[in-house]
Structures are given as structure tokens and as C-alpha cells.
Amino acid sequence: MKYTVTFRLDEDNPHDVLLGISAIYGYDSIQDLLDQEPEVDELPLGQDASRSAAPAPGGWTLSKMRRYATALQPNAQRILRVVAENAPEISVDDTRAEVGLEDYEYAGTMSSFGFAARKTRGVQSRPFDKVKRVYQINTEIAKLALSALDEPGV
């Protein structure tokens, strides 16, 4: 993903510019951005700290996935786990059956994904797509999701 940031030295407040850049990178504050050092858990799976870090497709990192998964309702976390465990795709019907929710509960739970995306800086949408009646998820993103969901407190 590529962003272009434009600001005017004579008009824009430096604090606002830095806050905007922090948000683009998925941080809640300027201090979070300044304190950030690449850590192993911030790198895409399979990449060590000695190599240049690039996020997984869609800009997903373990840190973003952790914040996203934490923002999900418990039933939505269960849906994300089922989709991720069955990467690269699983039908909507199989997902619903595996999670064990009634149709109305399942439909209501899906709104949690949009809420979590809005609440997680640097995330535009849920980590999987729905094409017709099939959920599709990139295997790298699925690994990040499972790692985040397995952490205590998520």
C-alpha cells in the first residue's frame, strides 16, 4: 500500500502532521511511532529481524492483527479462527456450521468485523474476502490471525 503525505510548513501544525503519519502506520500516538523498533513479532511470519520488514498482504502485521482480533466479539474471533484454520478458503455454510451459530446470530456477529476494522488504525477491512458464498484468506494473513488469536488476552 502506498500513501502520499503532503503538508505545508507555513500552514500545517507539525503535531498534526506527525499524528497523521503515525495513524497511517497503525499507531495510536506519535509516541507509539517514535518508540517503535522492529521486533520479531512485528515482522511477517518467516522473516527474521536481520532482513527488511514488509507487511503481509493488505499491510497486515502481527501487531495490527492482535489489535484487530482483540476488538472482535468472541463469536467473531471464533469465525476468524475457523476461516484462518481452513485457509485459503472455506464456504460460508461450513464456517457457520463449524462455529455452531444460528443464522441470525451469525449475521449479527459479522458486523463485529467492520467495527474492529474501524477501531484498528491502519486496517481498512476484514482480513478475509467473501466471494459469492466462500470466504477467502491469504495464507500469510491466516498465520498472523492464528498467532494473534492464540495469544493470552485476545
KESEBA-398848 format. One line per 8 residues: number of its first residue (from 0); for each residue x, y, z of N, C-alpha, C. Coordinates in steps of 0.02 Angstrom, whole numbers, plus 32768, in hexadecimal, padded with zeros to 4 digits. Layout:
% KESEBA-398848
NUM = X:Y:Z:X:Y:Z:X:Y:Z  ...
This chain:
% KESEBA-398848
0 = 802B:7FC6:8000:8000:8000:8000:802D:803D:8000  801C:806F:7FD9:8044:80AB:7FD3:801A:80E8:7FE7  8036:8111:8012:8016:814F:8026:8043:818A:8013  8026:81C1:8001:804B:81FE:7FF5:8032:8230:8028  8062:824D:804C:8051:827E:8080:806A:82C2:8068  803C:82F2:8067:804E:8336:8052:803E:8365:808C  806D:838F:809C:8060:83C1:80D0:8085:8401:80BE  806E:8439:80DB:808C:847B:80CE:80AB:8494:810F
8 = 80EB:84A1:810C:810F:84B8:8147:80F3:84F8:8163  80DA:8523:8138:80C0:8564:8150:8078:8560:816A  8055:8529:815F:800F:8523:8173:8000:84EB:81A4  8021:84B3:819B:800F:8477:81C2:8035:8473:8204  8011:845E:8237:802E:8453:8278:8058:8413:8276  8098:8415:828B:80C2:83D9:828A:80A4:839E:82B1  8083:83AD:82E8:8064:8378:8310:802F:8353:82E6  8006:8378:82C1:7FD2:835A:8298:7FF0:832F:8260
16 = 8028:8347:8242:8049:8321:820D:8063:82DE:8229  8085:82E2:8262:80A0:82A5:8281:8069:8276:8297  8033:8291:82B1:7FFB:8267:82C5:7FDD:8243:8289  7FD8:8266:8251:7FBF:8247:8214:7FEC:820F:81FB  802D:821A:81FD:805D:81E7:81E8:8059:81AB:8218  8052:81B9:8258:804B:8182:8289:800E:8158:8279  7FD7:8178:8269:7F99:8154:825A:7FA1:8129:821B  7FC3:8143:81E9:7FCD:811D:81AB:7FF2:80DC:81BA
24 = 8022:80E0:81E8:8048:80A4:81FA:8026:8079:822F  7FEA:808D:8244:7FC3:8063:8272:7FD0:806F:82BC  7FEE:80A8:82CD:7FFC:80B7:8314:7FC8:80E8:832F  7FBB:80E1:836F:7F88:810B:838F:7FA2:8151:83A1  7FE4:8159:83A6:8000:8199:83B9:8045:81A3:8398  805C:81E0:839A:809F:81F0:8381:80D3:81CA:83AB  80C8:81C8:83EC:80F8:81A6:8418:80FD:815C:8407  80C5:813C:83F6:80C7:80F6:83E2:80F2:80ED:83A4
32 = 80ED:811B:8375:8116:8117:8338:815F:8121:8348  816E:8152:8372:81B4:8161:8383:81D3:8128:83AB  81AD:8108:83D5:81C7:80D2:83FF:81CF:8090:83D9  81B0:808C:839F:81AF:804D:837A:81F4:803C:835E  820A:8000:836E:8245:7FE2:834F:822D:7FA1:8332  8244:7F8F:82F6:822E:7F4F:82DB:8240:7F16:8309  820E:7EEF:831B:8218:7EB5:8345:8205:7E78:831D  821A:7E3F:8333:820C:7E02:830F:81C1:7DF9:8305
40 = 8199:7E0B:8337:8151:7E00:832F:8130:7E34:8302  8155:7E67:82ED:813A:7E98:82BF:8149:7E84:8277  8174:7E54:826D:8187:7E40:822A:8157:7E0C:820F  814D:7E0B:81CE:8123:7DD6:81B2:8140:7D91:81C4  8115:7D61:81CA:812B:7D1D:81DB:8160:7D05:81AA  8192:7CE3:81C5:81C6:7CC7:819B:81FD:7CF8:818A  81FB:7D35:81A4:822F:7D66:8195:8252:7D79:81D5  8294:7D78:81D5:82B8:7D87:8212:82C9:7DD1:8216
48 = 82DE:7DE8:8250:82E9:7E2F:825D:8324:7E4B:8236  834F:7E21:821A:8388:7E3B:81F6:8376:7E50:81AF  833A:7E3F:8199:8324:7E51:8156:82F2:7E8A:8159  82EA:7EAE:8123:82BC:7EE6:8122:8274:7ECC:8127  824E:7EEB:8153:820A:7ED4:8160:81D8:7EF2:812E  81AD:7EC8:8116:8176:7EDE:80EC:8138:7EBB:8108  8102:7EE0:810F:80C6:7EC1:812B:80A9:7E8C:80FC  807F:7E62:8117:805B:7E30:80F0:802B:7E55:80C1
56 = 800E:7E33:8090:7FDE:7E54:8064:7FAA:7E7C:808B  7F96:7EB5:8070:7F66:7EE0:8092:7F84:7F08:80CA  7FC7:7F05:80D3:7FE7:7F2B:8107:7FE3:7F0B:814C  7FCD:7ECD:8150:7FC4:7EAB:8190:8008:7E9A:81B0  800E:7EAA:81F0:8046:7E94:821A:8028:7E71:8256  8051:7E4F:827C:8037:7E2D:82B8:801A:7E60:82E9  803A:7E9A:82EF:8021:7ECE:831C:7FDC:7EE5:8308  7FD2:7EF2:82C8:7F90:7F08:82B0:7F5C:7ED1:82B9
64 = 7F70:7E93:82AA:7F42:7E5B:82B1:7F2E:7E51:82FA  7F5E:7E5B:8326:7F50:7E54:836E:7F1C:7E89:8384  7F26:7EC8:836F:7EF6:7EFC:8380:7EB2:7EEE:8361  7EB2:7ED7:8323:7E74:7EC7:8300:7E4F:7E8E:8323  7E72:7E58:8332:7E52:7E1E:8351:7E38:7E2F:8396  7E5B:7E59:83BA:7E45:7E6E:83FD:7E04:7E96:83F9  7DFB:7EBB:83C3:7DBF:7EE4:83BA:7D82:7EBB:83A4  7D8C:7E7D:838F:7D55:7E53:8379:7D2E:7E37:83B4
72 = 7CED:7E2D:83A9:7CC4:7E09:83DA:7CDB:7DC0:83DC  7CD0:7D9D:8413:7CE6:7D56:8418:7CCE:7D2A:83DE  7C90:7D31:83CA:7C77:7D08:8392:7C9B:7D1A:8351  7CAB:7D59:8347:7CD0:7D6E:830B:7D17:7D52:830E  7D35:7D4F:8349:7D77:7D30:834F:7D74:7CE7:833B  7D3E:7CC5:834D:7D36:7C7F:833B:7D30:7C78:82EF  7D0B:7CA5:82CF:7D03:7CA4:8286:7D47:7CB0:8265  7D6C:7CE2:827D:7DAE:7CEF:8261:7DDC:7CB2:8268
80 = 7DD9:7C91:82A1:7E02:7C55:82AB:7DF0:7C1F:8278  7DB0:7C12:826E:7D9A:7BDE:823F:7DB1:7BF0:81F8  7DA8:7C2E:81E5:7DBD:7C43:81A2:7E08:7C3B:819B  7E2F:7C51:81CD:7E78:7C4C:81CA:7E90:7C04:81CA  7E71:7BDA:81F3:7E85:7B93:81F6:7E77:7B6E:81B5  7E49:7B88:818E:7E36:7B67:814F:7E50:7B8D:8112  7E82:7BB7:811B:7E9F:7BDE:80E4:7EB5:7BAE:80AD  7EAC:7BC0:806F:7E9D:7C03:8057:7E52:7C12:804E
88 = 7E26:7BDF:8055:7DDF:7BEF:804F:7DB3:7BBB:8072  7D79:7BD4:8085:7D46:7BAA:80A4:7D02:7BC9:8094  7CD0:7BA0:808A:7C8D:7BBA:8079:7C6E:7BDB:80B7  7C41:7C09:80A9:7C1D:7C2B:80DF:7BF6:7BF8:8108  7BD6:7BC9:80E6:7BAD:7B96:8109:7BD8:7B6A:8136  7C13:7B55:811D:7C40:7B2C:8146:7C5A:7B54:8182  7C68:7B94:8178:7C80:7BBE:81AF:7C4A:7BC4:81E4  7C0C:7BD4:81CF:7BD5:7BDB:81FE:7BC9:7B9A:8224
96 = 7BCB:7B62:8201:7BC0:7B21:8221:7BF8:7B11:8254  7C35:7B21:8242:7C6E:7B12:826E:7C6C:7B3E:82AD  7C57:7B7C:82A5:7C53:7BAA:82DE:7C16:7B99:8309  7BE1:7B7E:82E9:7BA7:7B68:830E:7B76:7B9F:8321  7B71:7BD2:82F7:7B42:7C09:8304:7B05:7C02:82D7  7ACC:7C19:82F1:7A90:7C1D:82C8:7A99:7C55:8294  7A71:7C53:825F:7A78:7C84:8229:7A75:7CCC:8242  7A45:7CDB:826D:7A3D:7D20:8285:7A78:7D35:82B1
104 = 7A93:7D06:82D9:7ACD:7D15:8303:7B0B:7D20:82D8  7B12:7CF7:82A6:7B4B:7CFB:8279:7B4B:7D3E:8254  7B11:7D50:8239:7B0B:7D8F:8214:7B1B:7DCB:8241  7B03:7DCA:827E:7B11:7E00:82AD:7B5A:7E04:82C0  7B7A:7DCB:82C5:7BC0:7DC9:82D8:7BED:7DE7:82A2  7BD9:7DE2:8264:7C03:7DFA:822D:7C0F:7E46:8230  7BE2:7E6B:8251:7BEC:7EB3:8258:7C29:7EC3:8282  7C3D:7E95:82AC:7C78:7E9F:82D7:7CB7:7EA9:82AD
112 = 7CBB:7E8A:8272:7CF7:7E90:8248:7D00:7ED7:822F  7CCA:7EF7:821A:7CCE:7F3D:8204:7CDF:7F6C:823D  7CC1:7F5F:8277:7CCF:7F88:82B2:7D19:7F83:82C4  7D34:7F46:82C5:7D7A:7F3C:82D7:7DA8:7F5E:82A4  7D96:7F5C:8265:7DC0:7F7D:8231:7DC1:7FC9:823D  7D88:7FE6:824D:7D86:802E:825A:7DAC:8040:8299  7DAF:8013:82C9:7DD0:8020:8309:7E1C:8015:8305  7E34:7FF0:82D3:7E7B:7FDF:82CE:7E9C:800B:8299
120 = 7EC7:8038:82AF:7EE9:8065:8281:7F13:803D:824F  7F10:8054:8211:7F37:8034:81DD:7F15:7FF8:81BD  7ED9:7FE8:81D3:7EB3:7FB0:81B8:7E76:7FCB:8193  7E6E:7FB6:8155:7E37:7FD0:812C:7DFA:7FA3:812D  7E05:7F62:8133:7DCD:7F33:8131:7DE0:7EF2:8154  7DB2:7EC3:8156:7DC1:7E83:8177:7DF9:7E5F:8151  7E1A:7E31:8172:7E54:7E10:8154:7E43:7DDA:8121  7E04:7DD0:8113:7DEF:7D9F:80E1:7DB9:7DBD:80B5
128 = 7DB2:7DA1:807A:7D7F:7DB8:804B:7D48:7D84:8046  7D0E:7D9C:8030:7CD6:7D6E:8023:7CC7:7D74:7FD8  7CD1:7D3D:7FB5:7CC3:7D3A:7F6D:7C8B:7D07:7F65  7C52:7D21:7F50:7C14:7CFA:7F4E:7C07:7CDE:7F94  7C08:7C9E:7F9E:7BFB:7C81:7FE1:7C39:7C5E:7FFD  7C73:7C7B:7FEC:7CB3:7C5E:8002:7CDE:7C94:8021  7CFA:7C87:805C:7D2B:7CB3:807A:7D6F:7CA1:8060  7D96:7CD3:804D:7DDA:7CC8:8035:7E0A:7CF2:8060
136 = 7E41:7CD2:8074:7E73:7CF4:809D:7EB8:7CE0:8085  7EE4:7D10:8080:7F2A:7D03:806E:7F4A:7CD9:80A5  7F72:7CA9:8093:7F8F:7C7C:80C6:7FBD:7CA1:80F7  7FE1:7CD5:80E0:800B:7CFC:810D:7FE0:7D20:8141  7FA9:7D3D:812A:7F7C:7D60:8157:7F5B:7D2E:8187  7F4B:7CF3:816E:7F2D:7CBF:819A:7F5D:7CAD:81D2  7F9E:7CA7:81C3:7FD0:7C97:81F7:7FD3:7CCF:822B  7FD1:7D0E:8214:7FD0:7D46:8243:7F93:7D43:8270
144 = 7F59:7D35:8251:7F1B:7D31:8278:7F1F:7CFB:82AD  7F36:7CC1:829B:7F3B:7C8A:82CB:7F6D:7C9A:8303  7FA4:7CB9:82F1:7FD5:7CCD:8324:7FB7:7CFF:8355  7F93:7D30:833A:7F74:7D63:8365:7F3E:7D44:8391  7F14:7D19:8374:7EDE:7CFA:839A:7EF7:7CCB:83D0  7F33:7CB0:83C7:7F4F:7C82:83F9:7F70:7CA6:8434  7F78:7CE9:842F:7F98:7D0E:8464:7F69:7D18:84A0  7F84:7D17:84DC:7F5A:7D24:8517:7F3A:7D69:8513
152 = 7EFD:7D6E:8529:7EDB:7DAF:852B:7EB8:7DC2:84EC  7EBF:7D9A:84B7:7E9C:7DA9:8478:7E5C:7D80:8477
